[in-house]
Amino acid sequence: MSDFHKLVVSEVNKETENCVTVLFDIEAELRDSFKFTAGQYLTIKADVGGEEVRRAYSICTGQNENSVGVSVKKVKDGKMSTYLNEVVKKGNVLEVMKPDGKFTLITHIDIQRDHYFFAAGSGITPVMSMIKTMLEDEPKSTAYLLYGSKDETEIIFKNQIDELVSKYEGQLIVEHTLSKP
């Protein structure tokens, strides 16, 4: 039995000029296999130009969302990142391994604590999963995010972050820092 499962791409959302979020449909019989802990990653396998390429990408969706997705920043000469940014479309099928990884956040509904997150560029991806999950599953806690980007156009998840700050006013505090504003 293969470690990879064929998943249908349900959406491809452009986050910035060089970053997309790829969301997957998870069929009912695979839902248990694709349950994840915030901070985990998915390994994607694809045939890119006749070559089998495998890459791991952090999950960006929250544990309470209906889909599982990864955000991928295009890297110069990156075969998989370019393929996912430029070729993959809604309805395509990709081979994906079940979630894995130990860089996780375990939430507790009864606890009140402060979480401090530091991220830059595409490093925001696992942090987004953690923040979204924490806001829902640990409502007494507060999240502080310091997020570094090159400039305003490179802020991945800008709209989502703004919406979360508004929706969870006082529970999510975000500070952006720009290296080349």
C-alpha positions in Angstrom: 0.0 0.0 0.0 1.3 3.4 -1.0 2.0 6.1 1.7 0.6 8.6 -0.8 -3.1 9.3 -1.3 -4.6 10.9 -4.4 -6.3 14.1 -3.4 -8.3 16.5 -5.6 -7.3 20.2 -5.4 -10.4 22.1 -4.4 -8.9 25.6 -4.6 -5.8 27.4 -5.6 -5.7 30.9 -4.0 -3.0 33.4 -4.9 -1.7 34.9 -1.7 1.0 37.1 -3.2 2.7 37.4 -6.6 4.9 34.4 -5.7 2.8 32.4 -3.2 -0.3 30.2 -3.5 -2.5 28.3 -1.1 -3.5 24.8 -2.4 -6.6 23.4 -0.7 -7.5 19.7 -0.9 -10.8 17.8 -0.9 -10.5 15.0 1.6 -12.9 12.2 0.8 -14.9 10.7 3.7 -12.8 7.5 3.9 -9.6 9.5 4.3 -10.7 12.1 6.8 -9.3 10.3 9.8 -6.0 9.8 8.0 -5.8 13.5 7.3 -6.7 14.8 10.8 -3.7 16.9 11.8 -2.3 18.9 14.7 -1.6 22.6 14.0 2.0 23.0 12.9 2.3 19.7 11.0 3.1 19.3 7.3 2.1 17.4 4.1 4.5 15.8 1.7 3.4 16.2 -1.9 4.6 14.1 -4.8 4.3 15.0 -8.4 5.8 14.3 -11.8 7.4 17.6 -12.8 9.0 17.6 -16.3 9.3 13.8 -16.3 11.0 13.7 -12.8 9.3 12.5 -9.6 9.6 15.4 -7.1 8.6 15.2 -3.4 8.4 18.3 -1.1 7.0 18.9 2.4 4.9 22.0 3.0 3.5 23.2 6.3 -0.3 23.0 6.7 -1.8 26.6 6.8 -5.4 25.7 7.6 -6.8 25.5 11.1 -7.8 22.2 12.6 -11.4 23.3 12.6 -11.6 24.2 8.9 -13.4 22.0 6.4 -10.3 21.6 4.1 -6.6 20.9 4.5 -4.2 23.2 2.7 -0.6 24.3 2.3 0.8 27.6 1.2 3.8 27.5 -1.2 6.1 30.3 -2.0 7.8 30.0 -5.4 11.5 29.5 -5.0 14.0 30.3 -7.8 14.7 27.0 -9.6 12.3 25.2 -7.3 10.7 22.5 -9.3 7.8 21.7 -7.0 7.2 25.3 -5.8 7.1 26.5 -9.4 4.8 23.6 -10.4 2.4 24.4 -7.6 2.4 28.1 -8.3 2.2 28.0 -12.1 0.6 24.7 -13.2 -1.7 23.2 -10.6 -5.3 24.2 -10.9 -8.6 23.4 -9.2 -9.6 19.8 -10.0 -6.1 18.5 -10.5 -5.1 15.4 -8.5 -1.9 15.4 -6.4 -0.4 12.6 -4.4 -0.2 13.6 -0.8 1.1 11.8 2.4 -0.9 12.0 5.6 0.1 14.8 8.0 3.4 14.5 9.9 5.7 16.5 12.0 6.4 17.4 15.6 6.5 21.3 15.4 3.0 21.5 16.9 0.7 23.4 19.2 -1.5 21.5 21.6 -4.5 23.6 22.7 -6.5 23.2 25.9 -10.0 24.7 26.1 -9.7 25.6 29.8 -6.3 27.2 29.8 -5.6 30.9 29.7 -2.1 31.7 28.5 -0.1 34.0 26.2 1.3 32.6 22.9 4.1 34.5 21.2 4.7 33.7 17.5 7.6 35.0 15.4 7.6 34.4 11.7 9.1 35.8 8.5 8.1 35.3 4.9 6.6 31.8 4.2 7.5 30.8 7.7 4.1 32.1 8.6 2.5 29.0 7.2 2.6 26.6 10.2 2.1 29.7 12.5 -1.2 30.5 10.7 -2.4 27.0 11.4 -1.5 27.3 15.0 -3.1 30.8 15.5 -6.3 29.8 13.7 -6.6 26.7 15.9 -5.7 28.4 19.1 -8.2 31.2 18.6 -11.0 28.6 18.3 -9.8 25.9 20.7 -8.3 28.0 23.4 -10.5 31.0 23.6 -9.2 32.3 26.9 -5.7 32.7 25.6 -4.0 35.5 23.7 -1.8 35.3 20.6 0.9 37.8 19.8 2.4 37.7 16.3 5.5 39.5 15.1 5.6 38.9 11.3 8.5 40.0 9.1 8.1 40.5 5.3 10.1 42.2 2.6 7.4 44.8 1.8 3.6 45.2 1.9 3.1 43.1 -1.2 4.9 40.2 0.3 2.7 39.8 3.4 1.3 36.3 3.0 -2.2 35.9 4.4 -2.5 39.7 4.8 -6.3 39.7 4.4 -6.8 36.6 6.6 -4.6 38.1 9.3 -6.5 41.4 9.2 -9.9 39.5 9.4 -8.7 37.4 12.3 -7.4 40.5 14.2 -10.9 42.1 13.7 -12.9 39.0 14.6 -10.7 38.1 17.6 -10.1 41.7 18.8 -8.0 41.7 21.9 -7.2 38.0 21.5 -4.9 38.4 18.5 -2.3 41.1 18.4 -0.2 41.5 15.3 2.9 43.6 14.6 4.3 43.7 11.0 7.9 44.5 10.3 9.1 45.3 6.8 12.8 45.0 5.6 12.3 47.0 2.4 9.0 49.0 2.9 
